[in-house]
């Protein structure tokens, strides 16, 4: 029986971060949700894999049960949330698993957890490494959420699924998005300004993997120019949340990827 425990810790700026943890094993998986989501998006993994790995899932600041009293809503700030949980649980041999925004957060967190991280696994993210976020686009997205929060969330949510697929999951994801604080979401969008994903690839310092759907192409060869130890598994017909859309298949692939990373470490 899976017995999850709850915890709270403080991020570098004092924001309280909520997390869940469970399982046992030499390898630790630390799950990082995407923007406008929560640690609940990893429920199938936390339930199914507890007999194989030590696991934790956190709510990034501004999401779920975590605090909202942050001034700097940027990816590096979210990476500090991840480090805080890793420190609170003294996690070692860590694989950082991040969906969407959580993929970039995982790359930044890997650089903060040097010597403790075995790899990063992006989940429908890290499609194109050589990307920087224009300030003008970030500002425009923030304004769009302030102007019509419900409409902007609904438009984004529809784009994350193949048309007509997983309607119940889509409704649940939208409900989660709409529970967010409007101003926090706008400031998160604005916080993307100038973020250089390619630089995050370079400085992560660990193997990078992706388990992606096929809504958007994953540039495997191009990504390897920045991170030679990059690879990806593409799930045909899957959308933005493969861990929820096809959890059994996803869990098998994730387990294989993590075991490959752990085996390389052992051999090294």
N, C-alpha and C positions, 0 to 999 in steps of 0.2 A: 504493500500500500504506500502510495506517495504521500509523504508528510512534509509539506512545505512550511518553512518558517519565515516570518516577516522581520524586517529590520529597518532601521533608519540611521543615517549618518549625515555628516555635513560636508558639502562640497568646499572647494577652496575659497569661495566667496561667502561662505556661511549659510547658503541655501540648504535646507533639509532635503535629503534624497531618500525616497522610499524604495525598498527592494524586497524580493523574495529569494530564498535559496533552499536547495534540496540536493539530495543525491550524494554519491560517494565515488571516488576514483582518483587516479593520479593526475588526470587531465581535468581542468576546469573550463567550462563554457560560460561566458558572460554575455548575455543577450541584451542587445541595444535596439530598441524600437525606432521607428521612423517618426518624422514630424507629425504632430496632431494624432498621435497614437498613444499606446501605453504598454506596460509590461504584460498586460493581458493578451497581447497579440502573440505571445510565445507560450501560451498555455498548453498546446498539444505537445510541445517539446519538453517543457518542464514536467509534464505528466509521464510521457513515454520513455524518456531517456535517463530518468533518475537512477536506474539500476546500473547504468554504464558510466556516467560522468558525474562529477560534482558540478552543480549549475547554479547560476544566479541570474536574475533579470531585474532591471531597475526601471523606474520611471525617471526620465530626464526632467530637469527643472522645468516647471510650467506645465507638466503633463501628469496625468493620473493623480497619485497621492503625494507627489513631491511639492516642495515649496515654490512660490511664485515671486519671491522678493529678490529678483535679480535685475541688475542694471545692464549687463553685457550679454545679450542673447546671441552668442556666436557659437560656431562649431568648436573652437578651442575651449570655450567655457563648458560646453556639454561634455567634452572629453575629460574635463576635471571631475565631472559627476561620476564618470566611469572609474576613474582612478580612485575616487573616494570609496566606492563600493569594493573594488579590488583590495584596497588597503584594509577596509573594515573587516573583510572576511579572510584576509591574508591569503588571497588566491595565488597559486603558483601553476606553472605549466598551463597558461591561459590561452584559449582561443577566443578571440573577440568576434562575436557574430552580430552583424548589424544590418538591419533592413532599411532601405531607402536612405534618408538622412543619417541613419545609424551607421551606414557604411563609411561615410566620411568621418564621423565621430570615432569609429573604431580605428581608422588609420591614425588619427591624431592621438588617440589613447594609447595605441601601440608604442608610439614614440615616447610617451610618458612612463610606460611600464617596461622599459628596456630591461632585458634579462629575465622577465617574467612571462612574456608573451611568445607563444609558439607560432602564431599566425593570425591573420584576419580573414574572416569569411563574410563577404558581402552577400546580401540576399536581395535580389532584384535592384541592384545598385552597382556603382563603379563600372558603368557601361563604357564610358569614354574617359580615360584618365587625363588626357591633355585638355583640361577644361578649367576656365576661370570664370567667375560669376560677375558680370558687369554691374557696376553700381546702379546704373540707370534702370536695369531690369529688376534689381532687388527693390529699389524704391517704388517702382510701378506695382510690383506684386504686393508690397505692404499696403499701398493705397487701395488696391482692389479689394483686399480683405476688410479694410476699414469701411469702404463704401457699401459693400454688399457681402457680408460675411457668409450668410447662408448660401447665396448664389455661388460665391467663389468656392466654398467647400464642396457643394454639390457638383460643380463642374470638374474640380480636381478629382473627386471620388469616382465619377464616371470614367475618367481617363485612365484609372488604375486597374480596370477590369476589361476583359474581352466583352464586346457587346452582348448583353443578354445573359451573361454568365454570373453565377454565384450571387443572385439578387439578395438573398437573406444576409450573406456576409457583407455585401455592399451596403445594405441598410444599417447594419451594425457598425461598420467602419464610419459611415457618415454621422451616425449618432455620437460616436466617440469624438469625431472632429468638432461637431457643433457644441460639445460640452467645454471646449477650450475657451479661454479668455481672448476676446477679439484683439485687444491691444497687444497681448503677448504674442499671438500669432503674427500680427503685422510686424512686430519688432524682430521676430525670428526671421521672417522673410527679408527684412532690411539688413539683418545681421549676416546674410550670405554675401553681401557686397564685397567684391575683391577676393573672395576665397579662392585659393588656387589648389584644385584637387590634384593636379600633377605633382606639385610640390609635396603634398601629403603622401602620395604614392612613393615618392623618392625617400622621404625621411622615415617612413613606417619601420623599416629595418627588419621586416619579417616577410615570409611568404604570404602572398595575397591570393585568395580564391574567391570565386563568385558562384552562387547558385541562383540563376536568373530565369525569369520568364522570358517570353519572346515578344512582348509589346514593343520593346525598343532593342535595336541591335547592340550586341556586346563586341567591342573592338579588341579581340584577344591579342592579335599580333601587334597592334598599335600600343596597347597597354604594356606589352612586354618591353617596349623601348624605354619605358620609364621604370618598370619593375620587372626585371627578367624572370623572376619566379612568380609569375601570374598565370592562373588558369581559370577556366570557367566551365560549368555544366549548364546547358540551356534546356529548360523544360518547355517543350513545345506545347502551346495552348494554355500555358500558365500565365497569370497576370502578376500584379505587384506584390501579392501576399502568398507565395507558394507554400509557405509554412502552414497556412490556414486553409488554402484551397485544396492542397494535396498532401496532407500531413504525413501519411505513412510513407509515401514515396520520398518526400523531402527528408524525413528523419533517416531513412536508409542512406540517402546521398550524403547528408551532413555527417553521419557516423563514419562513412567511408572516407570523407575528406579529412575529418579530424584524426582518424586513425592513421591516415597517410602522413599528416603533419607530425603526429606523435612518433611514428616509426622512424621518420627522418631524423628527429631529435635524438632518439635512442641510438640510432646508428652513428650519429655524429659524436 
